Amino acid sequence: MSSHFHPDRVRERVGARMNADLRQVLHGLPPSLAKSIAGEWRARIKRDTLRDANLYAVKRAAELHKIRLPIGLDDDELRLKARELAKAAALDAGSPPEIVLRSWERVPDLMAFKDAWNKCRLDVFEGLAKRVQSERWWRRQLRRETLRAIEVEHVRMGDVHRKRDVYLKDESFARLRARQRAAQKSLQNAVATNESGLEMTVAELAARSVSNPAIRRTELMVRVRGMEEIADSMGWVGLFVTITAPSRYHPSSRKYDGHSPRDTHDLLMDQWKRTRAMLGKLGIERMGVRVVEPHHDGAPHWHMLLWCDKRQRGALVRILRRYARETDKHEPGAWKHRFTVKHIDRAKGSAVGYIAKYLSKNIDGHAVGTDDESGLSAESGAERVKAWANLHRVRQFQIIGAPSVTVWRQLRKAPIAESQGHFFLHHIHVAADIGDWSAYTRAVWSVGGQFKLKTEPLRNWVNTETGETALPRNCYGEEVKVPCAVVILDSENRTIERVLTRRHEWTVEWHGKAEGRAAWTRVNNCNSPEEPHWQTGDFRPAWADQATLQRLEALQRQYESDAAAAQEVIKSTGPMQIRLLPPVPESARRGMWPIIREKENGCEAGRIEAEVQGLDGGQHDDRQAARGSLRGGGGGACGIHGIGLA
């Protein structure tokens, strides 16, 4: 009898029964959440009582079961679920929109995505109806929303921090990486062919775009460096600002009340929206870059590198501080930790150095070393940060107060000869082609006045299956805007200058099945070198040979001396041909473009281009001449920013 009632055996039986009851309570939950709840349940048994632990497990499981998403299904099961939902939505196909919307409201699973059609107008109902009848659309929505819901619950349960899983759960990270590998494999198996017979995989085409981390990082650095050059020429000063959310938005804080990372980012976005409105009312101009990165517990915070007029610096800082501390402004430590600012001293170094680390550690970790926030290597930390941003749909980088980068990217596709003879676009095109953001910004700002610079959408797309010409549409029958050119429009929206940037039409064969359609690629293969410069992240123009690159580098080194020489030429030259260009914006006139006032000729204030014919009588490459007119000398043209001497 004593052996039958041995305490150890009784304890084992009781433990087995308790575990069985727990498994029943957690049935239907994702394995990662069930494991987390079970761990906390065991900890509470040791710390408190069995009753408290059971109440916690039952209450937490009930809360998770109320989530109107199939969070307990894996990717294969979600595929089947997507098929069921698409069939359910197709039952009412052909009925009036009002009836269809009311019928969808009776389906619980469909209502989990109610926001998708709450904002829907009846005039776009056709596209929405095709979406909810598409298995592919449902599969994408289910995979994204269920994984995000699971991750948010892990954050609320305190499973994300530097001592366990930094930035996001390991299970979520592994799931995202598996999907990324599958997508990459699909791109590698897809072959794109253009009208000239050139074949490349879609993965190779994507590697030539900003999808390549090295190109993305280099482009951001080029843009920030260009903004610094502009700020220096205008006499502006730099600020490095860090903005953090209140304590109750941080899962690692004792005051945490359940906000998701996306909720925290929305709070910061709302603060910035009001800040931006107030700065606009007061006429405070600024430019810079914003970087969003997570704390170790998944809560986002912002870093901002801003430049502004020295006289407006105090007002800018006060407004930023006011709105950054507006929420829970009386909590202890808010004044010290929620908003910090560093005034950049140019005597100690470049302002770009303040932000370069944050750009790199949130893209690919290049040349950073160790991620101090997570303790991981910079490369591993960058992978997790990108997965975190993708999961919570957070935009990592935002350029403030600069021209359109879409125009920049489009112009870099086209040969420089396309803009020859254009008064405005040639200067903009050359600056984009050589990768000079400072010159590009000056050229764009010089347009101003009654003229507008924008991209032109494709309007005569040819369906390769039917041969018909029509507007490009997506798989849901909706019109899409595919940039095909960069144009200058006048006040009546008439095109006065145009550069064609979409030079190829592609058909893509996915897994051996041809899909006749224009490929969604943003690269141009007209002038690609044998060893593509995108492999090294080098933004030198693809057309340049070694001799041309050496001349360009020499021009860069001689910039200051050439500018001084150009000034002497202007003073010593006799009669000049004067051409007055449209006035530039007020922000540009305060130092962006040097202004010449020709009192003898009665010229008004504005940007003046003085042309002196036959300075040296030499023949030079058109690109080098155009570059000289932008950068201040060299070849058959020299000048000082806005003043070009041809």
VMD Tcl script that draws the C-alpha trace (Angstrom):
set ca {
  {0.00 0.00 0.00}
  {2.80 2.37 0.83}
  {4.34 1.89 -2.59}
  {0.97 2.50 -4.24}
  {0.65 5.89 -2.53}
  {4.26 6.93 -2.96}
  {4.43 10.76 -2.85}
  {6.55 11.00 -6.02}
  {4.10 8.92 -8.05}
  {1.16 10.93 -6.75}
  {3.00 14.13 -7.67}
  {3.66 12.80 -11.18}
  {0.00 11.86 -11.69}
  {-1.21 15.22 -10.43}
  {1.30 16.99 -12.66}
  {0.26 14.94 -15.70}
  {-3.41 15.74 -15.06}
  {-2.64 19.43 -14.65}
  {-0.65 19.50 -17.90}
  {-3.47 17.69 -19.70}
  {-5.97 20.25 -18.43}
  {-3.64 23.06 -19.54}
  {-3.29 21.59 -23.02}
  {-7.05 21.46 -23.30}
  {-7.31 25.13 -22.30}
  {-4.63 26.13 -24.83}
  {-5.97 23.99 -27.65}
  {-6.24 25.88 -30.94}
  {-3.67 28.54 -30.06}
  {-0.41 29.04 -31.98}
  {2.39 26.88 -30.52}
  {4.53 29.91 -29.65}
  {1.71 31.60 -27.68}
  {0.74 28.32 -25.99}
  {4.36 27.79 -24.95}
  {4.57 31.33 -23.56}
  {1.34 30.96 -21.56}
  {2.47 27.58 -20.22}
  {5.77 29.08 -19.08}
  {4.04 31.88 -17.22}
  {1.55 29.37 -15.78}
  {4.38 27.30 -14.26}
  {6.08 30.43 -12.93}
  {2.88 31.52 -11.21}
  {2.46 28.10 -9.58}
  {5.85 28.56 -7.92}
  {5.35 32.23 -7.16}
  {1.65 32.30 -6.20}
  {-0.88 29.48 -6.06}
  {-2.24 26.87 -8.46}
  {-5.59 28.65 -8.51}
  {-3.99 31.96 -9.56}
  {-2.02 30.19 -12.29}
  {-5.11 28.43 -13.63}
  {-7.14 31.62 -13.63}
  {-4.36 33.36 -15.58}
  {-4.18 30.58 -18.20}
  {-7.96 30.40 -18.66}
  {-8.36 34.18 -18.89}
  {-5.44 34.63 -21.30}
  {-6.59 31.78 -23.55}
  {-10.12 33.17 -23.64}
  {-8.78 36.58 -24.72}
  {-6.77 35.02 -27.54}
  {-9.70 32.92 -28.74}
  {-11.70 36.13 -29.15}
  {-9.31 37.36 -31.86}
  {-11.27 37.26 -35.10}
  {-8.38 35.78 -37.04}
  {-7.33 32.13 -37.55}
  {-4.12 32.60 -35.57}
  {-3.85 28.88 -34.82}
  {-3.30 27.88 -38.48}
  {0.04 27.44 -40.21}
  {0.79 28.68 -43.73}
  {-0.54 25.55 -45.46}
  {-3.76 25.67 -43.46}
  {-4.12 29.37 -44.20}
  {-4.03 28.53 -47.89}
  {-7.09 26.30 -47.47}
  {-8.78 28.96 -45.34}
  {-8.18 31.53 -48.06}
  {-9.85 29.27 -50.57}
  {-12.92 28.93 -48.33}
  {-13.20 32.68 -47.82}
  {-12.86 33.40 -51.54}
  {-15.67 30.93 -52.28}
  {-17.86 32.45 -49.56}
  {-17.39 35.93 -51.01}
  {-18.13 34.69 -54.54}
  {-21.63 33.50 -53.60}
  {-23.03 37.01 -53.93}
  {-21.13 37.92 -57.09}
  {-23.26 39.98 -59.44}
  {-25.52 41.43 -56.75}
  {-25.72 45.19 -56.10}
  {-22.88 46.52 -53.90}
  {-25.17 47.33 -50.96}
  {-26.50 43.76 -50.81}
  {-23.03 42.26 -51.12}
  {-21.65 44.40 -48.30}
  {-24.54 43.45 -46.01}
  {-24.08 39.76 -46.80}
  {-20.37 39.95 -46.02}
  {-21.17 41.41 -42.63}
  {-22.84 38.13 -41.67}
  {-19.60 36.15 -42.20}
  {-17.40 36.40 -39.05}
  {-14.14 35.61 -40.87}
  {-14.80 38.23 -43.51}
  {-15.55 40.83 -40.84}
  {-12.04 40.41 -39.46}
  {-11.05 42.52 -42.47}
  {-13.95 44.95 -42.23}
  {-11.60 47.95 -42.49}
  {-10.67 46.82 -45.99}
  {-14.09 47.79 -47.32}
  {-15.38 50.24 -44.72}
  {-13.43 52.91 -46.64}
  {-14.65 51.58 -49.97}
  {-16.62 53.85 -52.29}
  {-19.22 52.30 -54.51}
  {-17.42 53.55 -57.61}
  {-14.44 51.30 -56.79}
  {-16.54 48.41 -55.57}
  {-15.68 46.27 -58.61}
  {-12.02 46.12 -57.63}
  {-12.88 45.26 -54.03}
  {-15.27 42.51 -55.13}
  {-12.56 40.93 -57.25}
  {-10.18 41.07 -54.33}
  {-12.40 39.25 -51.86}
  {-13.13 36.60 -54.49}
  {-9.40 36.01 -55.01}
  {-7.74 33.18 -53.12}
  {-4.38 34.83 -53.61}
  {-5.54 38.10 -52.02}
  {-7.02 36.28 -49.02}
  {-3.88 34.21 -48.58}
  {-1.72 37.33 -48.50}
  {-4.05 39.10 -46.08}
  {-4.37 36.11 -43.75}
  {-0.64 35.46 -43.61}
  {0.18 39.06 -42.84}
  {-2.59 39.80 -40.35}
  {-2.40 36.53 -38.41}
  {1.36 36.77 -38.00}
  {1.09 40.38 -36.86}
  {-1.66 39.50 -34.37}
  {0.49 36.71 -32.93}
  {3.49 39.01 -32.66}
  {1.48 41.74 -30.92}
  {0.30 39.23 -28.31}
  {3.88 38.16 -27.69}
  {4.84 41.80 -27.20}
  {2.00 42.28 -24.71}
  {3.05 39.16 -22.80}
  {6.60 40.49 -22.42}
  {8.25 37.90 -24.67}
  {10.18 40.45 -26.73}
  {13.25 42.00 -25.12}
  {17.02 41.76 -25.30}
  {17.25 38.89 -22.79}
  {14.89 36.66 -24.78}
  {13.96 37.60 -28.36}
  {15.07 41.06 -29.41}
  {12.87 43.28 -31.63}
  {10.47 40.41 -32.48}
  {9.90 36.76 -31.61}
  {12.23 34.18 -33.10}
  {9.24 32.24 -34.43}
  {7.91 35.30 -36.27}
  {11.36 36.08 -37.62}
  {11.83 32.50 -38.86}
  {8.42 32.56 -40.52}
  {9.17 35.83 -42.31}
  {12.57 34.57 -43.45}
  {11.02 31.41 -44.83}
  {8.54 33.48 -46.84}
  {11.33 35.74 -48.05}
  {13.39 32.75 -49.22}
  {10.36 31.35 -51.04}
  {9.77 34.71 -52.74}
  {13.45 34.97 -53.70}
  {13.34 31.48 -55.18}
  {10.27 32.43 -57.18}
  {12.07 35.50 -58.55}
  {15.08 33.41 -59.49}
  {12.85 30.99 -61.41}
  {11.07 33.81 -63.27}
  {12.67 34.88 -66.55}
  {11.98 38.33 -68.03}
  {12.45 38.98 -71.74}
  {12.28 42.36 -73.46}
  {11.49 43.24 -77.05}
  {15.16 43.00 -78.09}
  {15.44 39.41 -76.85}
  {17.46 40.16 -73.70}
  {16.70 37.63 -70.97}
  {17.32 38.10 -67.25}
  {15.81 36.62 -64.15}
  {13.53 38.87 -62.15}
  {15.91 38.42 -59.21}
  {18.73 39.95 -61.29}
  {16.52 42.88 -62.26}
  {15.49 43.42 -58.64}
  {19.15 43.44 -57.61}
  {19.66 46.52 -59.80}
  {17.02 48.51 -57.96}
  {16.69 49.89 -54.45}
  {15.57 46.39 -53.42}
  {19.30 45.75 -53.19}
  {20.31 46.85 -49.64}
  {23.67 48.18 -50.82}
  {22.02 50.42 -53.43}
  {19.34 51.53 -50.98}
  {21.92 52.49 -48.37}
  {24.13 54.25 -50.91}
  {21.23 56.21 -52.36}
  {20.15 57.40 -48.90}
  {23.70 58.47 -48.09}
  {23.95 60.33 -51.40}
  {20.70 62.16 -50.70}
  {21.62 63.09 -47.12}
  {25.08 64.23 -48.21}
  {23.51 66.39 -50.91}
  {21.16 67.99 -48.41}
  {24.10 68.81 -46.17}
  {25.88 70.53 -49.06}
  {22.77 72.59 -49.76}
  {22.35 73.47 -46.07}
  {25.98 74.61 -45.87}
  {25.58 76.80 -48.95}
  {22.50 78.43 -47.39}
  {24.13 78.90 -44.00}
  {21.68 76.57 -42.25}
  {22.52 74.70 -39.05}
  {21.96 71.03 -38.22}
  {20.10 69.33 -35.37}
  {20.04 65.66 -34.39}
  {16.75 64.91 -32.63}
  {15.53 61.75 -30.86}
  {11.84 61.35 -29.98}
  {10.50 58.55 -27.75}
  {6.96 57.57 -26.75}
  {5.60 57.71 -23.14}
  {6.33 54.87 -20.71}
  {2.94 53.20 -21.13}
  {3.83 52.46 -24.76}
  {6.95 50.47 -23.82}
  {6.42 46.74 -23.09}
  {9.48 46.68 -20.83}
  {8.00 49.37 -18.58}
  {5.88 48.64 -15.50}
  {3.40 51.24 -16.80}
  {2.80 49.36 -20.07}
  {-0.89 49.13 -20.93}
  {-0.94 46.91 -24.02}
  {-0.15 49.21 -26.95}
  {1.25 47.52 -30.04}
  {4.36 48.78 -31.88}
  {2.07 50.09 -34.61}
  {0.05 52.02 -32.01}
  {3.27 53.63 -30.79}
  {4.32 54.58 -34.30}
  {0.87 56.07 -34.97}
  {1.24 58.20 -31.84}
  {4.60 59.56 -33.05}
  {3.14 60.13 -36.52}
  {0.24 62.10 -35.03}
  {2.69 64.23 -33.02}
  {4.73 64.92 -36.15}
  {1.58 65.81 -38.10}
  {0.71 68.55 -35.60}
  {4.35 69.65 -35.45}
  {4.49 69.96 -39.23}
  {1.27 71.98 -39.29}
  {2.58 74.42 -36.69}
  {5.91 74.82 -38.50}
  {4.01 75.60 -41.68}
  {1.90 78.25 -39.95}
  {5.02 79.95 -38.60}
  {6.89 79.70 -41.89}
  {9.76 77.66 -40.45}
  {11.49 75.85 -43.30}
  {13.45 72.66 -42.70}
  {14.86 69.66 -44.51}
  {16.39 66.42 -43.37}
  {15.76 62.73 -42.84}
  {13.77 60.67 -40.34}
  {14.76 57.15 -39.25}
  {12.40 54.87 -37.32}
  {13.99 52.03 -35.37}
  {12.76 49.76 -32.57}
  {13.85 49.54 -28.97}
  {14.83 46.06 -27.85}
  {11.22 45.45 -26.72}
  {9.75 46.32 -30.13}
  {8.53 49.85 -29.30}
  {9.62 52.30 -32.05}
  {11.40 55.61 -31.59}
  {12.49 58.27 -34.06}
  {15.84 59.80 -34.99}
  {15.74 62.95 -37.10}
  {18.56 64.90 -38.72}
  {17.19 68.35 -39.57}
  {18.63 71.52 -41.04}
  {17.04 74.93 -40.66}
  {17.84 78.62 -40.77}
  {20.04 79.59 -37.86}
  {17.58 82.32 -36.86}
  {14.73 79.80 -36.65}
  {16.58 77.08 -34.76}
  {15.21 78.04 -31.35}
  {11.61 78.11 -32.55}
  {12.03 74.74 -34.32}
  {13.38 73.08 -31.18}
  {10.63 74.52 -28.98}
  {7.86 73.28 -31.28}
  {9.41 69.83 -31.62}
  {9.78 69.56 -27.85}
  {6.25 70.81 -27.19}
  {4.51 68.15 -29.28}
  {6.93 65.35 -28.39}
  {6.03 65.80 -24.69}
  {2.35 66.59 -25.19}
  {1.11 63.07 -24.29}
  {1.57 62.20 -20.59}
  {3.74 65.29 -20.20}
  {3.61 65.18 -16.39}
  {5.04 61.69 -15.95}
  {8.46 61.56 -14.22}
  {11.38 61.70 -16.64}
  {9.35 63.03 -19.56}
  {11.37 66.24 -19.76}
  {14.67 64.37 -19.81}
  {14.02 61.25 -21.91}
  {11.16 61.90 -24.32}
  {12.95 64.50 -26.42}
  {16.68 65.04 -26.85}
  {18.49 67.33 -29.28}
  {22.14 67.70 -30.27}
  {23.30 70.82 -32.06}
  {25.77 69.82 -34.75}
  {29.10 71.61 -34.71}
  {30.50 71.61 -38.25}
  {33.95 72.31 -36.84}
  {33.91 68.84 -35.29}
  {32.73 66.94 -38.33}
  {30.01 66.31 -40.89}
  {26.36 66.16 -39.91}
  {25.99 63.06 -42.06}
  {28.16 61.21 -39.56}
  {25.39 61.55 -36.97}
  {22.85 59.71 -39.10}
  {25.06 57.34 -41.13}
  {25.14 54.75 -38.35}
  {21.35 54.67 -38.07}
  {20.90 54.39 -41.83}
  {23.28 51.46 -42.06}
  {22.15 49.53 -38.98}
  {18.55 49.60 -40.22}
  {19.36 48.39 -43.75}
  {22.27 45.92 -43.85}
  {24.56 46.75 -40.92}
  {27.43 47.73 -43.21}
  {30.52 48.97 -41.35}
  {28.67 49.30 -38.02}
  {30.16 46.40 -36.03}
  {27.81 45.58 -33.15}
  {24.19 46.56 -32.64}
  {24.31 48.12 -29.17}
  {20.54 47.88 -28.66}
  {20.36 44.11 -29.17}
  {23.93 42.94 -28.56}
  {23.89 41.13 -31.92}
  {26.16 41.74 -34.85}
  {25.08 44.68 -36.96}
  {24.17 42.41 -39.89}
  {21.99 40.12 -37.75}
  {20.40 43.08 -36.02}
  {19.61 44.74 -39.36}
  {17.82 41.59 -40.57}
  {15.62 41.55 -37.49}
  {14.92 45.28 -37.73}
  {13.81 44.96 -41.36}
  {11.59 42.01 -40.43}
  {10.12 44.07 -37.56}
  {9.36 46.99 -39.89}
  {7.84 44.68 -42.49}
  {5.68 42.90 -39.92}
  {4.29 46.06 -38.31}
  {4.17 48.01 -41.61}
  {6.41 50.82 -40.40}
  {8.15 53.10 -42.90}
  {11.77 53.17 -41.79}
  {13.08 56.21 -43.68}
  {11.48 59.49 -44.71}
  {13.22 62.38 -46.46}
  {11.89 65.80 -45.43}
  {11.85 68.91 -47.62}
  {13.63 67.49 -50.67}
  {12.62 66.97 -54.33}
  {11.00 63.79 -55.60}
  {13.27 60.78 -55.62}
  {10.96 59.11 -58.14}
  {11.99 61.64 -60.79}
  {15.63 61.06 -59.81}
  {15.31 57.29 -60.25}
  {13.41 57.58 -63.50}
  {15.95 59.91 -65.06}
  {18.82 57.62 -64.07}
  {17.31 54.98 -66.36}
  {17.47 57.10 -69.51}
  {20.58 57.88 -71.60}
  {21.77 61.44 -71.19}
  {21.22 62.06 -74.91}
  {17.45 61.89 -74.32}
  {17.49 65.32 -72.65}
  {19.83 67.08 -75.08}
  {18.31 70.38 -76.14}
  {15.96 70.63 -73.16}
  {16.35 73.82 -71.18}
  {15.20 72.54 -67.78}
  {15.35 68.76 -67.96}
  {18.91 68.51 -69.26}
  {20.37 70.08 -66.10}
  {18.17 67.90 -63.90}
  {18.99 64.79 -65.94}
  {22.76 65.31 -65.81}
  {22.71 65.86 -62.06}
  {20.71 62.67 -61.53}
  {22.89 60.70 -63.95}
  {26.14 61.55 -62.14}
  {24.55 60.93 -58.73}
  {24.84 64.50 -57.42}
  {21.82 65.14 -55.18}
  {22.92 68.69 -54.37}
  {23.07 69.70 -58.03}
  {19.86 67.78 -58.70}
  {18.02 69.69 -55.96}
  {19.27 73.04 -57.24}
  {18.20 72.16 -60.78}
  {14.74 71.04 -59.63}
  {14.25 74.14 -57.50}
  {15.25 76.35 -60.43}
  {12.17 75.17 -62.36}
  {9.72 76.90 -60.00}
  {7.30 79.56 -61.12}
  {4.55 78.46 -63.50}
  {6.27 75.21 -64.47}
  {5.83 71.79 -62.83}
  {8.14 68.77 -62.84}
  {6.48 65.37 -62.59}
  {6.43 61.83 -63.94}
  {4.11 60.86 -66.78}
  {2.17 57.58 -66.46}
  {2.06 55.01 -69.22}
  {-1.11 55.38 -71.28}
  {-0.65 53.03 -74.23}
  {0.31 49.71 -72.72}
  {0.09 46.83 -75.21}
  {-1.36 43.54 -73.98}
  {1.01 40.92 -75.41}
  {-1.67 38.24 -75.29}
  {-4.38 40.09 -77.24}
  {-2.36 42.79 -78.99}
  {-4.79 45.43 -77.75}
  {-3.65 48.85 -76.62}
  {-5.15 50.03 -73.34}
  {-4.38 51.61 -70.00}
  {-2.31 49.33 -67.74}
  {-4.42 47.53 -65.16}
  {-3.70 45.21 -62.27}
  {-5.15 41.74 -61.81}
  {-8.28 43.27 -60.20}
  {-9.11 45.40 -63.25}
  {-8.01 48.69 -61.68}
  {-5.93 51.26 -63.51}
  {-2.36 51.57 -62.27}
  {0.13 54.37 -62.80}
  {3.33 53.08 -64.39}
  {5.89 55.91 -64.87}
  {7.17 56.06 -68.42}
  {8.60 59.59 -68.74}
  {9.59 62.74 -66.88}
  {7.94 65.93 -68.10}
  {7.87 69.68 -67.54}
  {4.35 71.12 -67.63}
  {3.32 74.74 -68.00}
  {0.52 76.52 -66.14}
  {-2.07 74.94 -68.46}
  {-0.65 71.42 -67.94}
  {0.79 71.30 -71.43}
  {3.99 69.31 -71.88}
  {6.89 71.53 -72.91}
  {9.76 69.09 -72.21}
  {9.75 65.30 -72.02}
  {12.33 62.57 -71.38}
  {11.30 58.98 -72.06}
  {12.44 56.70 -69.20}
  {10.56 53.46 -69.85}
  {12.57 52.08 -72.73}
  {11.65 48.40 -72.66}
  {8.56 46.25 -72.43}
  {9.03 42.97 -70.62}
  {7.20 39.67 -70.57}
  {7.75 37.41 -67.59}
  {7.63 33.64 -67.55}
  {6.87 32.31 -64.09}
  {7.79 28.67 -63.52}
  {7.56 27.93 -67.22}
  {4.12 29.54 -67.69}
  {4.12 32.70 -69.75}
  {2.19 35.64 -68.41}
  {2.05 38.28 -71.12}
  {2.33 41.52 -69.21}
  {4.67 44.40 -68.66}
  {7.18 43.59 -65.96}
  {7.15 45.76 -62.87}
  {10.86 46.53 -63.12}
  {12.46 49.90 -62.49}
  {15.74 49.29 -64.28}
  {17.00 50.18 -67.71}
  {19.47 47.89 -69.42}
  {20.49 50.12 -72.33}
  {23.90 51.16 -71.06}
  {24.81 48.52 -68.46}
  {28.57 47.83 -68.16}
  {30.00 44.34 -68.23}
  {30.54 44.48 -64.47}
  {27.41 46.20 -63.08}
  {28.17 49.05 -60.70}
  {25.22 48.05 -58.50}
  {27.23 45.08 -57.21}
  {29.51 47.38 -55.27}
  {26.93 50.08 -54.51}
  {28.91 52.52 -56.71}
  {26.69 55.28 -58.08}
  {29.06 56.35 -60.87}
  {27.25 56.64 -64.21}
  {27.06 53.44 -66.20}
  {28.24 55.15 -69.40}
  {31.56 56.35 -67.95}
  {34.80 54.63 -68.92}
  {37.94 54.87 -66.82}
  {39.25 57.94 -68.59}
  {35.94 59.77 -68.17}
  {35.80 58.85 -64.49}
  {39.28 60.25 -63.99}
  {38.24 63.51 -65.64}
  {35.14 63.69 -63.42}
  {37.21 63.08 -60.30}
  {39.64 65.77 -61.41}
  {36.73 68.16 -61.89}
  {35.53 67.39 -58.39}
  {38.95 68.13 -56.87}
  {39.27 71.37 -58.81}
  {35.83 72.64 -57.91}
  {36.95 75.57 -55.77}
  {39.68 76.73 -58.14}
  {37.40 76.45 -61.16}
  {34.73 78.49 -59.42}
  {37.23 81.25 -58.71}
  {38.42 81.12 -62.31}
  {34.84 81.42 -63.54}
  {34.39 84.56 -61.47}
  {37.46 86.10 -63.07}
  {36.15 85.19 -66.53}
  {32.84 86.90 -65.79}
  {34.63 90.07 -64.66}
  {37.12 90.22 -67.52}
  {34.89 89.15 -70.43}
  {33.46 91.77 -72.77}
  {29.92 91.67 -74.17}
  {27.88 88.77 -72.87}
  {24.69 87.12 -74.01}
  {22.31 87.36 -71.08}
  {19.35 85.03 -70.60}
  {17.02 85.52 -67.64}
  {15.46 82.29 -66.34}
  {12.22 81.98 -64.34}
  {12.50 83.16 -60.73}
  {13.45 80.57 -58.13}
  {11.63 79.85 -54.83}
  {12.16 82.13 -51.85}
  {14.03 79.37 -49.98}
  {16.42 79.01 -52.90}
  {17.04 82.76 -53.30}
  {18.46 83.04 -49.79}
  {21.72 81.47 -50.89}
  {20.87 78.51 -53.08}
  {21.70 80.18 -56.39}
  {24.18 83.09 -56.55}
  {22.38 86.08 -57.99}
  {23.99 88.46 -60.47}
  {22.45 91.84 -60.94}
  {23.54 93.35 -64.23}
  {22.83 97.00 -63.53}
  {24.17 98.13 -66.90}
  {21.82 95.85 -68.79}
  {18.89 96.51 -66.45}
  {18.36 92.84 -65.53}
  {15.92 92.12 -62.69}
  {16.73 89.96 -59.68}
  {16.54 86.32 -60.64}
  {18.72 83.50 -61.78}
  {20.85 84.71 -64.70}
  {22.75 82.48 -67.04}
  {25.60 84.30 -68.75}
  {26.83 82.65 -71.90}
  {30.26 83.53 -73.20}
  {30.89 82.01 -76.61}
  {34.25 80.39 -77.44}
  {36.14 80.46 -74.13}
  {38.68 77.93 -75.28}
  {37.40 76.73 -78.64}
  {37.84 73.08 -77.59}
  {35.57 70.15 -78.30}
  {34.39 68.29 -75.22}
  {32.03 65.51 -74.24}
  {28.46 66.74 -73.77}
  {28.13 65.14 -70.33}
  {31.34 66.74 -69.11}
  {30.21 70.11 -70.44}
  {26.83 69.77 -68.78}
  {28.46 68.68 -65.53}
  {30.69 71.76 -65.68}
  {27.68 74.02 -66.01}
  {26.23 72.48 -62.85}
  {29.31 72.01 -60.69}
  {31.37 75.07 -61.52}
  {33.83 74.41 -64.31}
  {35.64 72.02 -66.59}
  {35.42 71.11 -70.25}
  {33.71 73.48 -72.62}
  {31.57 75.04 -69.92}
  {32.28 76.55 -66.58}
  {30.08 78.33 -64.11}
  {29.16 78.93 -60.53}
  {26.04 76.92 -59.75}
  {23.31 78.97 -61.39}
  {25.63 80.87 -63.69}
  {26.63 78.68 -66.62}
  {29.23 79.87 -69.10}
  {29.00 77.79 -72.28}
}
mol new
graphics top color blue
foreach p $ca { graphics top sphere $p radius 0.5 }
foreach p [lrange $ca 0 end-1] q [lrange $ca 1 end] { graphics top cylinder $p $q radius 0.2 }
display resetview
